[in-house]
Amino acid sequence: MSICRPQDTTFGILPTFLTALQSRINGSSPESQAVPKISIVMPSYNQVRFIERSILSVLNQDYLNIELIIIDGGSSDGTVDIITKYQKHIAYWVSEPDDGQSHALNKGFARASGQIYGWLNSDDLYLPGAFRMAVHLLQEYQVKTSSLVIGYPLMRQIR
C-alpha cells in the first residue's frame, strides 16, 4: 500500500492513493485486464509549481489501468525532481529540449499503448472519478470508433 502526498500543501488538498500503483501502471493486476487502458500524455516545461498536483490527479484516479507518460521540454526549475519522485508510477518520461507542446504531445502519443488516449497539461488537474466516468460514457454509448469525451472545466484562481 502506497500513500503519496505532494510537498506543496498551499492549495489545501493532500491527495492520497492507497492502491498498489506499480501493478496498476504496468497493467498486471487482474482487475486492470478487465478495463481498457487509459494512456495520459502530460507535456511539461518549467512547471515545478504545479506538476506534482497534476501527476497526483492522474495517479489518484479510482481506475485500475492507467499509463502516464510525461514529456518534459528540458526544464531547469526543479520539475524533473518532482517527476523522478514519482517515476516508479510513470510508464515513461523524458526531459529533453523539444519543439513545443505539439511536439511533446506527438512524442508522448507515439509511446502510448492504451485503448483510450488523453492529455493533461502539467498545470491542470483531473477531478476524482474522471477516468471512470469517461470509460462509463464510452461503454454506455457503445463507442467503437474515434470519439471525444470532454468534461467541463472547473476554474480556480491561484494567488
Buried (B, 14 or more C-beta within 10 A) or exposed (E): EEEBEBEEEEEEEEBEBEBEBEBBBEBEBEEBEEBBBBBBBBBBBBBBBBBBBBBBBBBBBEBBBBBBBBBBBEBEEEBBEBBEBBEEBBBBBBBEEBEEBEBBBBBBBEBBEBEBBBBBBBEEBBEEEBBBBBBEEBEEEEEEEEEEBEEEEEEEEEE
